[in-house]
Amino acid sequence: MQQRKPKALVVDDEKNILNTIGICLESIGIEATLCSKPQEVLQLLQQNRFDVAFVDLKMSPMDGIEVLSEIKQYSPDTTVIIMTAHGSIDTAVVAIKKGAYDYLQKPFDFEELKLFTRKVFEHHQLVHEMAELREELASIQGSGDIVTRNRAMIELLDLAARVAESSISILIEGESGTGKELVAHYVHRKSDRAEKPFVKVNCAAIPEQLLESELFGHVRGAFTGALKDRQGRFEMADGGTIFLDEIGELSSSIQSKLLRVLQTKDFERVGENVTRTVDVRIISATNRNLDEALKEGSFREDLFYRLNGVRIKLPPLRERPEDVPFLIHHFLKKFSKEKNIEIAPDADKALKVYRWSGNVRELENVIERAALLSANGVIEMNHLPEEIRTTSEPKALSLEEAEKVQIKKVLQIAKDYDEAAHILGVDRKTLLNKRKKFGL
């Protein structure tokens, strides 16, 4: 479908200025409607939809403030620019307080006007896009905090919803920050276990010697510090769902015990001979390549096939570029409930071209930080982390600076140091030394 040509309304009772602005706008692909009688603006607003309006401040019989008021009432989505002579700057500032976006001071030359107009339309398009995203977000139902337009993600969520009613085990794979826990919660909410507990265990965060007790519980005196009987996470999750995050980090001993629970639903607390039975739906997640772990022998094949009833592999955010603006607005809404925060065009562009090696979690953290720093209600370039600013700001670099930037970029996209070293054409030791040198 062909994109609509941008449209601008120009209101000025000086015909020479009117024609000059019209020629300038047409030269950069903007359809210009010229109006020399401000009292006719209302009729034009009823007949046309304008993206931007350039309005002269000093006119008769209606001045620019009155025209601005009409535009804001009958076409609130139109971005208004007030044109003013040097002696009327104070009145132009009043116009901005009444809803104008900016003012343009006369006299101006052709190139200055083109540059100014491009910036105005860039702002208008960004505001329009955010309004559309706001409406689209408001229409999303039932997926919690999973925000996506990406076809692959939508298909994965559809698969998750279809298998939710069963008790089949689900294995969720994906890089850190892609939303594995959100998908696990999504499955639990869609299942007939939704009213029962959802219990999370981070297998990488609990020391191996404590993990068995954490999962299965213990009795008093089972080990030093076991002062009383304690339920494990499996008992806590009885009737509901247990989410085993970072499943690839389990030791072989714990893998054996977990396999038994999957096979028989039976287990014993540490230090006890009583066999207990639970009804638990198991969802596991990993950011490791378990196929490689199977080949290496660090992960049991029989356990893998028990966990892998349904396999859901989440794509990284860099493979979902259409989701980035959507997520930006979602997190802005989340972190700016008290005020309406906008994003400056250059900052918006920087956020959209960055590769997001930390995925959705990194994007969320960046927006939360930027929202806190934007005291004036606008997220500017200097509110973003250095790595995002440097990605979008081409500049002359020394060889050492260029090397640092390149290594940083490769580390963002490579899955490990070996792959990064291969991309850079150096050995692993050289890469690690460079990383230490540059503080990456």
ROTI-161838 format. One record per residue (C-alpha): residue in three letters; x, y, z. Coordinates in pm, whole numbers, plus 32768, in hexadecimal, padded with zeros to 4 digits. Each point is the difference from the previous one (the first is absolute). Layout:
REM ROTI-161838
+---------+------+------+------+
! residuo !   px !   py !   pz !
+---------+------+------+------+
!     ALA !    X !    Y !    Z !
...
+---------+------+------+------+
REM end
This chain:
REM ROTI-161838
+---------+------+------+------+
! residuo !   px !   py !   pz !
+---------+------+------+------+
!     MET ! 8000 ! 8000 ! 8000 !
!     GLN ! 8089 ! 8155 ! 7F9F !
!     GLN ! 8057 ! 80DF ! 8125 !
!     ARG ! 7F32 ! 813F ! 8025 !
!     LYS ! 80B8 ! 813D ! 7F9B !
!     PRO ! 803E ! 80E4 ! 812E !
!     LYS ! 7F1E ! 8131 ! 8004 !
!     ALA ! 803F ! 815A ! 808E !
!     LEU ! 7F23 ! 8131 ! 802A !
!     VAL ! 80A9 ! 8154 ! 7FE3 !
!     VAL ! 7F43 ! 8132 ! 8083 !
!     ASP ! 8094 ! 815A ! 7FC1 !
!     ASP ! 7F63 ! 8140 ! 7F7A !
!     GLU ! 8147 ! 805D ! 7F4E !
!     LYS ! 7FE8 ! 7F51 ! 7EAF !
!     ASN ! 8176 ! 800E ! 7FB5 !
!     ILE ! 8054 ! 7F41 ! 813F !
!     LEU ! 7EDC ! 7F14 ! 7FC0 !
!     ASN ! 807F ! 7FA7 ! 7EA3 !
!     THR ! 816B ! 7FDD ! 8073 !
!     ILE ! 7F9F ! 7F09 ! 8112 !
!     GLY ! 7F21 ! 7F43 ! 7F0C !
!     ILE ! 811D ! 7FD5 ! 7F05 !
!     CYS ! 80EC ! 7F92 ! 8115 !
!     LEU ! 7F0E ! 7EF9 ! 8089 !
!     GLU ! 7FB2 ! 7F73 ! 7EA7 !
!     SER ! 8178 ! 7FE3 ! 7FBB !
!     ILE ! 8024 ! 7F05 ! 8120 !
!     GLY ! 7ECC ! 7F33 ! 7FA5 !
!     ILE ! 7EF8 ! 80A7 ! 80DB !
!     GLU ! 7EAD ! 805F ! 7F71 !
!     ALA ! 7FC0 ! 816B ! 8065 !
!     THR ! 7EAD ! 80AB ! 801F !
!     LEU ! 802C ! 817B ! 8003 !
!     CYS ! 7F0C ! 80E3 ! 80B4 !
!     SER ! 801C ! 817D ! 8001 !
!     LYS ! 7EB8 ! 8037 ! 80BD !
!     PRO ! 800D ! 7F7B ! 8165 !
!     GLN ! 7E82 ! 8009 ! 801B !
!     GLU ! 7FF5 ! 7EE5 ! 7EFC !
!     VAL ! 80D5 ! 7F0F ! 80CE !
!     LEU ! 7ED3 ! 7F58 ! 80A4 !
!     GLN ! 7F6C ! 7FA2 ! 7EAF !
!     LEU ! 814F ! 7F6E ! 7F8F !
!     LEU ! 8019 ! 7F34 ! 8143 !
!     GLN ! 7EA8 ! 7F6D ! 7FBE !
!     GLN ! 8062 ! 7F99 ! 7EA0 !
!     ASN ! 8166 ! 7F82 ! 8035 !
!     ARG ! 80E0 ! 7F4A ! 80F5 !
!     PHE ! 8146 ! 80BD ! 8037 !
!     ASP ! 8137 ! 7F71 ! 80A7 !
!     VAL ! 80A1 ! 8153 ! 8042 !
!     ALA ! 7F8A ! 8169 ! 7FF7 !
!     PHE ! 80DF ! 8134 ! 7FDC !
!     VAL ! 7F40 ! 812A ! 808F !
!     ASP ! 806F ! 816B ! 7FFB !
!     LEU ! 7FDA ! 80B2 ! 814C !
!     LYS ! 7F9E ! 815E ! 7F87 !
!     MET ! 7ED1 ! 7FED ! 7F1A !
!     SER ! 7EAD ! 80A3 ! 7FD9 !
!     PRO ! 7EDB ! 7FD6 ! 803E !
!     MET ! 8075 ! 7ED0 ! 80CB !
!     ASP ! 815A ! 7FED ! 809A !
!     GLY ! 80D8 ! 7EC6 ! 801B !
!     ILE ! 7F93 ! 7FB2 ! 8164 !
!     GLU ! 7E93 ! 7FF1 ! 7F93 !
!     VAL ! 8057 ! 7F23 ! 7ED5 !
!     LEU ! 80CB ! 7F1E ! 80E4 !
!     SER ! 7ED1 ! 7FDC ! 80E4 !
!     GLU ! 7F24 ! 7F97 ! 7ED9 !
!     ILE ! 80FE ! 7F01 ! 7F86 !
!     LYS ! 8026 ! 7F68 ! 815C !
!     GLN ! 7E86 ! 7FE6 ! 8021 !
!     TYR ! 7FAA ! 7F72 ! 7EAA !
!     SER ! 8145 ! 7F49 ! 7FA4 !
!     PRO ! 80B7 ! 7FAE ! 8147 !
!     ASP ! 80F3 ! 7F10 ! 7F53 !
!     THR ! 808D ! 8116 ! 7F24 !
!     THR ! 8156 ! 807F ! 806E !
!     VAL ! 7FFB ! 817D ! 8000 !
!     ILE ! 812A ! 80E6 ! 7FBD !
!     ILE ! 7FDC ! 8173 ! 804A !
!     MET ! 80BB ! 80EF ! 7F18 !
!     THR ! 806B ! 8145 ! 809F !
!     ALA ! 80D7 ! 8136 ! 7FCC !
!     HIS ! 811B ! 804D ! 80F1 !
!     GLY ! 7F32 ! 80F0 ! 80D8 !
!     SER ! 7EEE ! 7F01 ! 8048 !
!     ILE ! 80C9 ! 7EE6 ! 809F !
!     ASP ! 7F4D ! 8025 ! 8150 !
!     THR ! 7EAE ! 7FCD ! 7F5A !
!     ALA ! 8088 ! 7ED0 ! 7F46 !
!     VAL ! 8063 ! 7F69 ! 814E !
!     VAL ! 7E99 ! 8037 ! 8077 !
!     ALA ! 7F8D ! 7F45 ! 7EC8 !
!     ILE ! 80DC ! 7ED7 ! 805C !
!     LYS ! 7F5F ! 7FF8 ! 8158 !
!     LYS ! 7EAE ! 7FF5 ! 7F51 !
!     GLY ! 8060 ! 7ED0 ! 7F31 !
!     ALA ! 80EA ! 8068 ! 7EE6 !
!     TYR ! 812B ! 7F1A ! 7FD4 !
!     ASP ! 8103 ! 810A ! 7FA9 !
!     TYR ! 802D ! 8153 ! 7F5B !
!     LEU ! 80B9 ! 806B ! 7EC5 !
!     GLN ! 809C ! 8158 ! 8004 !
!     LYS ! 7FEF ! 80E0 ! 7ECD !
!     PRO ! 80BE ! 8042 ! 7F29 !
!     PHE ! 807A ! 7EA2 ! 7FA6 !
!     ASP ! 80B2 ! 7F7A ! 7ECD !
!     PHE ! 7F9A ! 7EDF ! 7F21 !
!     GLU ! 80F8 ! 7EFE ! 808B !
!     GLU ! 7FB8 ! 805C ! 8169 !
!     LEU ! 7E8B ! 7FCD ! 7FC1 !
!     LYS ! 8039 ! 7EAB ! 7F5D !
!     LEU ! 80D5 ! 7F87 ! 8125 !
!     PHE ! 7F06 ! 8086 ! 80FF !
!     THR ! 7ED9 ! 7F60 ! 7F49 !
!     ARG ! 80A6 ! 7EAB ! 7FF0 !
!     LYS ! 8036 ! 8009 ! 817A !
!     VAL ! 7E97 ! 8068 ! 803C !
!     PHE ! 7F79 ! 7EE3 ! 7F2A !
!     GLU ! 80EB ! 7F0B ! 80A9 !
!     HIS ! 7F6C ! 806C ! 814F !
!     HIS ! 7E9D ! 7FEA ! 7F79 !
!     GLN ! 8032 ! 7EA1 ! 7F77 !
!     LEU ! 8096 ! 7F8C ! 814A !
!     VAL ! 7ED9 ! 808B ! 80C8 !
!     HIS ! 7F0D ! 7F60 ! 7F09 !
!     GLU ! 80B2 ! 7EB1 ! 8019 !
!     MET ! 7FF5 ! 800A ! 817C !
!     ALA ! 7E8A ! 804C ! 7FF7 !
!     GLU ! 7FC6 ! 7ED1 ! 7F1E !
!     LEU ! 80D4 ! 7F25 ! 80E5 !
!     ARG ! 7F39 ! 807C ! 812B !
!     GLU ! 7EBA ! 7F97 ! 7F59 !
!     GLU ! 808F ! 7EAF ! 7F95 !
!     LEU ! 8086 ! 7FB9 ! 815E !
!     ALA ! 7EAD ! 8053 ! 8097 !
!     SER ! 7F60 ! 7EFA ! 7F1E !
!     ILE ! 80E6 ! 7EE4 ! 806D !
!     GLN ! 7F53 ! 7F0D ! 80EB !
!     GLY ! 8069 ! 7EC4 ! 80B6 !
!     SER ! 8177 ! 7FF1 ! 7FC8 !
!     GLY ! 8072 ! 80B3 ! 813C !
!     ASP ! 8145 ! 80B8 ! 7FBE !
!     ILE ! 8051 ! 7F45 ! 7EBE !
!     VAL ! 7FF8 ! 811B ! 7F02 !
!     THR ! 8042 ! 7FA1 ! 7E98 !
!     ARG ! 7FA5 ! 803A ! 7E96 !
!     ASN ! 80FB ! 7EFE ! 7F87 !
!     ARG ! 7F61 ! 7EE3 ! 7F3D !
!     ALA ! 80EB ! 7EF5 ! 808D !
!     MET ! 7FBB ! 8071 ! 8166 !
!     ILE ! 7E88 ! 8004 ! 7FC3 !
!     GLU ! 8012 ! 7E9D ! 7F78 !
!     LEU ! 80CA ! 7F8F ! 8132 !
!     LEU ! 7F01 ! 809D ! 80EC !
!     ASP ! 7EEC ! 7F51 ! 7F3F !
!     LEU ! 80B8 ! 7EB4 ! 802D !
!     ALA ! 802E ! 8049 ! 8174 !
!     ALA ! 7E8B ! 8047 ! 8026 !
!     ARG ! 7FA0 ! 7EBF ! 7F48 !
!     VAL ! 80D6 ! 7F1E ! 80DE !
!     ALA ! 7FB1 ! 80B8 ! 8145 !
!     GLU ! 7ED0 ! 7F2B ! 8057 !
!     SER ! 80CD ! 7EBF ! 7FFB !
!     SER ! 8104 ! 7F9A ! 8104 !
!     ILE ! 8114 ! 7FC9 ! 7EFE !
!     SER ! 8159 ! 8084 ! 8062 !
!     ILE ! 8075 ! 8136 ! 7F46 !
!     LEU ! 8166 ! 8069 ! 7FB9 !
!     ILE ! 8030 ! 8173 ! 7FB4 !
!     GLU ! 8148 ! 8064 ! 7F5B !
!     GLY ! 8088 ! 8159 ! 7FBC !
!     GLU ! 810C ! 80FD ! 8052 !
!     SER ! 7FF8 ! 80B4 ! 814F !
!     GLY ! 7EF7 ! 810E ! 8002 !
!     THR ! 7F21 ! 7F73 ! 7EEB !
!     GLY ! 7ED9 ! 7FC0 ! 80EA !
!     LYS ! 8015 ! 7E8F ! 805A !
!     GLU ! 7F66 ! 8034 ! 8159 !
!     LEU ! 7EE7 ! 80D3 ! 7F6A !
!     VAL ! 7FA9 ! 7EE2 ! 7F13 !
!     ALA ! 8002 ! 7F0B ! 8125 !
!     HIS ! 7F0C ! 80E1 ! 80BE !
!     TYR ! 7F2F ! 801D ! 7EC2 !
!     VAL ! 7FE0 ! 7E84 ! 7FE6 !
!     HIS ! 7FA6 ! 7FE6 ! 8172 !
!     ARG ! 7EEE ! 810B ! 7FE1 !
!     LYS ! 7F6E ! 7F51 ! 7ECE !
!     SER ! 7FF9 ! 7EAB ! 80AC !
!     ASP ! 7EFF ! 7F64 ! 80EB !
!     ARG ! 810C ! 8026 ! 810E !
!     ALA ! 7FEA ! 817C ! 7FF7 !
!     GLU ! 7F68 ! 8016 ! 815D !
!     LYS ! 8113 ! 7F23 ! 8090 !
!     PRO ! 8168 ! 806B ! 8053 !
!     PHE ! 8103 ! 806A ! 7F01 !
!     VAL ! 8153 ! 7FBA ! 80A1 !
!     LYS ! 8148 ! 8075 ! 7F66 !
!     VAL ! 8158 ! 7F66 ! 803F !
!     ASN ! 813A ! 80A0 ! 7F70 !
!     CYS ! 80E0 ! 7ECE ! 7FE6 !
!     ALA ! 8137 ! 80D5 ! 7FBF !
!     ALA ! 7FCE ! 80E1 ! 8130 !
!     ILE ! 7FF3 ! 7EF1 ! 810E !
!     PRO ! 8142 ! 7F4E ! 806B !
!     GLU ! 8006 ! 7E92 ! 7F98 !
!     GLN ! 8014 ! 7F81 ! 8169 !
!     LEU ! 7EBD ! 80BB ! 8055 !
!     LEU ! 7F3E ! 7FC6 ! 7EBD !
!     GLU ! 7F83 ! 7EA3 ! 8059 !
!     SER ! 7F71 ! 8082 ! 8147 !
!     GLU ! 7F6E ! 812D ! 7F49 !
!     LEU ! 7F4F ! 7F22 ! 7F03 !
!     PHE ! 7F92 ! 7EDD ! 80DC !
!     GLY ! 8010 ! 8085 ! 8164 !
!     HIS ! 80AF ! 7F6E ! 8131 !
!     VAL ! 7FBB ! 7F83 ! 815F !
!     ARG ! 8092 ! 8083 ! 8140 !
!     GLY ! 8167 ! 7F8F ! 8036 !
!     ALA ! 8035 ! 7F94 ! 7E97 !
!     PHE ! 8136 ! 80DE ! 7FEF !
!     THR ! 80A9 ! 8114 ! 80C4 !
!     GLY ! 7F0E ! 8123 ! 801B !
!     ALA ! 7EC7 ! 7F2E ! 7FC0 !
!     LEU ! 7F52 ! 8070 ! 8140 !
!     LYS ! 7EA0 ! 7F9F ! 7F98 !
!     ASP ! 7F3E ! 7F47 ! 7EF2 !
!     ARG ! 7FDD ! 80C6 ! 7EBE !
!     GLN ! 7F29 ! 7FDA ! 7ECB !
!     GLY ! 80AD ! 8003 ! 7EB0 !
!     ARG ! 7F92 ! 80BE ! 7ECC !
!     PHE ! 7F5A ! 7ECD ! 7F66 !
!     GLU ! 7F18 ! 7FDC ! 812E !
!     MET ! 7FB7 ! 8176 ! 7FF7 !
!     ALA ! 7F9B ! 7FDF ! 7E92 !
!     ASP ! 7F1B ! 7ED2 ! 8035 !
!     GLY ! 7ED5 ! 8020 ! 7F18 !
!     GLY ! 80A4 ! 8120 ! 7F47 !
!     THR ! 8136 ! 804B ! 7F30 !
!     ILE ! 8172 ! 7FFA ! 8054 !
!     PHE ! 80E4 ! 80D1 ! 7F25 !
!     LEU ! 8169 ! 7F86 ! 7FF9 !
!     ASP ! 80CD ! 811E ! 7F74 !
!     GLU ! 8164 ! 7FC3 ! 7F7E !
!     ILE ! 7FC3 ! 7E89 ! 7FF7 !
!     GLY ! 8147 ! 7FCE ! 7F43 !
!     GLU ! 80C6 ! 8051 ! 813E !
!     LEU ! 7F89 ! 7ECE ! 80C6 !
!     SER ! 8106 ! 7F0D ! 807F !
!     SER ! 7FEB ! 7E90 ! 7F96 !
!     SER ! 7F8B ! 7F9E ! 815E !
!     ILE ! 7EDA ! 80F2 ! 7FFE !
!     GLN ! 7FB0 ! 7F9F ! 7E99 !
!     SER ! 7FCF ! 7E96 ! 8073 !
!     LYS ! 7F14 ! 8065 ! 8118 !
!     LEU ! 7F3D ! 80E8 ! 7F1D !
!     LEU ! 7FD9 ! 7EEA ! 7EFE !
!     ARG ! 7F5E ! 7F24 ! 8109 !
!     VAL ! 7EFF ! 810D ! 8056 !
!     LEU ! 7FAD ! 8028 ! 7E8F !
!     GLN ! 7FD5 ! 7E87 ! 7FD7 !
!     THR ! 7F49 ! 7FA2 ! 8140 !
!     LYS ! 7F93 ! 8149 ! 80A7 !
!     ASP ! 80AB ! 7F72 ! 813B !
!     PHE ! 811E ! 8088 ! 80D4 !
!     GLU ! 808B ! 8004 ! 8163 !
!     ARG ! 8069 ! 8127 ! 80D1 !
!     VAL ! 8174 ! 800D ! 8051 !
!     GLY ! 803E ! 7F27 ! 8136 !
!     GLU ! 7EAE ! 7F4F ! 7FF1 !
!     ASN ! 7F8C ! 7EAB ! 7F7D !
!     VAL ! 7E93 ! 8060 ! 7FD1 !
!     THR ! 7F9D ! 800B ! 7E90 !
!     ARG ! 7F26 ! 8128 ! 7FA2 !
!     THR ! 7F31 ! 8032 ! 7EC6 !
!     VAL ! 7FB1 ! 8147 ! 7F4E !
!     ASP ! 7F33 ! 806D ! 7ED5 !
!     VAL ! 80D4 ! 810D ! 7F5C !
!     ARG ! 8019 ! 808A ! 7E9F !
!     ILE ! 8171 ! 803A ! 7FAB !
!     ILE ! 806F ! 8121 ! 7F24 !
!     SER ! 8178 ! 8024 ! 7FD9 !
!     ALA ! 80D3 ! 810A ! 7F58 !
!     THR ! 8167 ! 802B ! 7F90 !
!     ASN ! 80DC ! 80F9 ! 7F4A !
!     ARG ! 80F9 ! 7EE8 ! 7FB6 !
!     ASN ! 8005 ! 7F26 ! 7ECA !
!     LEU ! 7F8A ! 7EB5 ! 8098 !
!     ASP ! 8046 ! 7F47 ! 7EBB !
!     GLU ! 8171 ! 8053 ! 8035 !
!     ALA ! 7FE7 ! 7F9C ! 8170 !
!     LEU ! 7F74 ! 7EAE ! 7F94 !
!     LYS ! 8125 ! 7FC8 ! 7F13 !
!     GLU ! 80F5 ! 805F ! 8112 !
!     GLY ! 7F56 ! 7F16 ! 80F4 !
!     SER ! 7FBF ! 8112 ! 8102 !
!     PHE ! 7E87 ! 7FD9 ! 7FE5 !
!     ARG ! 7F41 ! 7EB7 ! 8014 !
!     GLU ! 7F54 ! 7F98 ! 7EBF !
!     ASP ! 7EDE ! 7F54 ! 80B3 !
!     LEU ! 7FBF ! 8137 ! 80D3 !
!     PHE ! 8012 ! 80DE ! 7ECD !
!     TYR ! 7EF0 ! 7F39 ! 7F4F !
!     ARG ! 7F25 ! 8008 ! 8137 !
!     LEU ! 8020 ! 817A ! 801A !
!     ASN ! 7FDE ! 8035 ! 7E8A !
!     GLY ! 7E92 ! 7FA0 ! 7FD7 !
!     VAL ! 7FC9 ! 8148 ! 7F48 !
!     ARG ! 8128 ! 80DA ! 7F9D !
!     ILE ! 7FD4 ! 8178 ! 7FE2 !
!     LYS ! 812C ! 80C6 ! 7F7E !
!     LEU ! 7FDE ! 8178 ! 8032 !
!     PRO ! 80AA ! 80DE ! 7EFA !
!     PRO ! 80EB ! 8113 ! 807D !
!     LEU ! 7F8A ! 8167 ! 7FE7 !
!     ARG ! 80F3 ! 804D ! 7EE3 !
!     GLU ! 7F30 ! 7F0C ! 7F2B !
!     ARG ! 7EC1 ! 80B9 ! 8061 !
!     PRO ! 8049 ! 816A ! 7F96 !
!     GLU ! 7E8C ! 8049 ! 7FD2 !
!     ASP ! 7FD1 ! 7FC5 ! 8176 !
!     VAL ! 80FA ! 8108 ! 8071 !
!     PRO ! 7F22 ! 813A ! 7FD8 !
!     PHE ! 7EDC ! 7F3B ! 808F !
!     LEU ! 80CA ! 7F9A ! 8134 !
!     ILE ! 808F ! 815F ! 802C !
!     HIS ! 7EA2 ! 808D ! 801E !
!     HIS ! 7F90 ! 7EE1 ! 80E0 !
!     PHE ! 811A ! 8044 ! 80F7 !
!     LEU ! 7FCB ! 817A ! 7FEB !
!     LYS ! 7E99 ! 7FC4 ! 8068 !
!     LYS ! 8074 ! 7F19 ! 8117 !
!     PHE ! 8104 ! 80ED ! 8091 !
!     SER ! 7F51 ! 8151 ! 7FCC !
!     LYS ! 7EAA ! 7FD3 ! 809C !
!     GLU ! 800E ! 815A ! 809C !
!     LYS ! 805E ! 80BD ! 7EC3 !
!     ASN ! 8000 ! 7FE6 ! 7E86 !
!     ILE ! 8168 ! 7FCC ! 7F8B !
!     GLU ! 806C ! 8035 ! 7E97 !
!     ILE ! 8141 ! 7F9D ! 7F4E !
!     ALA ! 80D1 ! 80F4 ! 7F35 !
!     PRO ! 8024 ! 7F8D ! 7E93 !
!     ASP ! 817B ! 7FC4 ! 8014 !
!     ALA ! 7FD8 ! 7F34 ! 8141 !
!     ASP ! 7EE0 ! 7F3D ! 7F65 !
!     LYS ! 80D8 ! 7FAF ! 7ECF !
!     ALA ! 8121 ! 7F90 ! 80DE !
!     LEU ! 7F1D ! 7F15 ! 80C3 !
!     LYS ! 7F7D ! 7F66 ! 7EBD !
!     VAL ! 8152 ! 7FBE ! 7F5B !
!     TYR ! 80A8 ! 7F6C ! 8136 !
!     ARG ! 8024 ! 7E82 ! 7FFA !
!     TRP ! 7F8B ! 7FB9 ! 8168 !
!     SER ! 80EB ! 7EE5 ! 805E !
!     GLY ! 7F4D ! 7FF1 ! 8152 !
!     ASN ! 7EB3 ! 7FE2 ! 7F4A !
!     VAL ! 7EB6 ! 8079 ! 8093 !
!     ARG ! 808B ! 8012 ! 8163 !
!     GLU ! 8115 ! 80EF ! 7F90 !
!     LEU ! 7F05 ! 80D9 ! 7F45 !
!     GLU ! 7F1F ! 800D ! 8133 !
!     ASN ! 8123 ! 806A ! 80E0 !
!     VAL ! 806D ! 8110 ! 7F0A !
!     ILE ! 7EA0 ! 8092 ! 7FE6 !
!     GLU ! 7FD0 ! 7FF7 ! 817A !
!     ARG ! 8149 ! 80BD ! 8033 !
!     ALA ! 7FB6 ! 80FB ! 7EEB !
!     ALA ! 7EA1 ! 8041 ! 8087 !
!     LEU ! 8092 ! 8051 ! 8155 !
!     LEU ! 80FE ! 80F1 ! 7F67 !
!     SER ! 7F08 ! 80B7 ! 7F1F !
!     ALA ! 7FA1 ! 8112 ! 80F4 !
!     ASN ! 7F62 ! 80D5 ! 7EEC !
!     GLY ! 7F2C ! 7EE2 ! 7F77 !
!     VAL ! 80DB ! 7FBE ! 7ED0 !
!     ILE ! 8102 ! 7EEA ! 7FE2 !
!     GLU ! 8132 ! 809B ! 7F5C !
!     MET ! 8139 ! 7F5F ! 7F70 !
!     ASN ! 80C7 ! 8049 ! 813D !
!     HIS ! 7F09 ! 7F31 ! 80CD !
!     LEU ! 806D ! 7EC3 ! 7F47 !
!     PRO ! 812D ! 7F24 ! 8058 !
!     GLU ! 8146 ! 8043 ! 7F48 !
!     GLU ! 7FF4 ! 7EBD ! 7F36 !
!     ILE ! 7EB0 ! 8066 ! 7F68 !
!     ARG ! 8070 ! 8163 ! 7FB5 !
!     THR ! 8144 ! 7F90 ! 7F59 !
!     THR ! 7F46 ! 7F04 ! 7F27 !
!     SER ! 7F38 ! 8119 ! 7F5E !
!     GLU ! 8104 ! 8116 ! 7FFC !
!     PRO ! 80FF ! 7FD4 ! 7EE7 !
!     LYS ! 8143 ! 80B3 ! 8051 !
!     ALA ! 8172 ! 7FF7 ! 7FB1 !
!     LEU ! 80AD ! 7F05 ! 80E2 !
!     SER ! 8169 ! 7FAF ! 8048 !
!     LEU ! 806D ! 7E9F ! 7FA4 !
!     GLU ! 7FEF ! 7F9C ! 816E !
!     GLU ! 7EA3 ! 8094 ! 802B !
!     ALA ! 7F8A ! 7F56 ! 7EC0 !
!     GLU ! 808A ! 7EB5 ! 807E !
!     LYS ! 7F48 ! 802A ! 814B !
!     VAL ! 7EB6 ! 8052 ! 7F50 !
!     GLN ! 8023 ! 7ED7 ! 7F14 !
!     ILE ! 8050 ! 7F0A ! 8116 !
!     LYS ! 7ED9 ! 8085 ! 80CB !
!     LYS ! 7F13 ! 7FD2 ! 7ED8 !
!     VAL ! 8077 ! 7E9D ! 7FBD !
!     LEU ! 7FDF ! 7FA2 ! 8171 !
!     GLN ! 7E97 ! 8075 ! 7FEE !
!     ILE ! 7FA6 ! 7F16 ! 7EE3 !
!     ALA ! 80DE ! 7ECF ! 803D !
!     LYS ! 7F7A ! 7EE3 ! 80D3 !
!     ASP ! 814C ! 7FCC ! 80B3 !
!     TYR ! 816E ! 8070 ! 8003 !
!     ASP ! 806A ! 7EF0 ! 7F09 !
!     GLU ! 7F09 ! 807A ! 7EFB !
!     ALA ! 8063 ! 816C ! 8042 !
!     ALA ! 8170 ! 7FAD ! 7FD3 !
!     HIS ! 7FB1 ! 7F4B ! 7EB9 !
!     ILE ! 7F3B ! 812D ! 7F79 !
!     LEU ! 811A ! 80EF ! 805F !
!     GLY ! 810D ! 7F1D ! 7F6F !
!     VAL ! 80C7 ! 7FDF ! 8143 !
!     ASP ! 8035 ! 7EE9 ! 80FA !
!     ARG ! 7F34 ! 7FEB ! 8143 !
!     LYS ! 8125 ! 806D ! 80DD !
!     THR ! 803A ! 813C ! 7F30 !
!     LEU ! 7E8D ! 8054 ! 8014 !
!     LEU ! 7FFA ! 7FD7 ! 817A !
!     ASN ! 8135 ! 80DD ! 8024 !
!     LYS ! 7F61 ! 810D ! 7F22 !
!     ARG ! 7EBD ! 7FE9 ! 80C6 !
!     LYS ! 80C0 ! 8034 ! 8145 !
!     LYS ! 80C7 ! 8120 ! 7F69 !
!     PHE ! 7EC8 ! 80BA ! 7F8B !
!     GLY ! 7F32 ! 7FAB ! 8135 !
!     LEU ! 7EEF ! 7F54 ! 7F36 !
+---------+------+------+------+
REM end
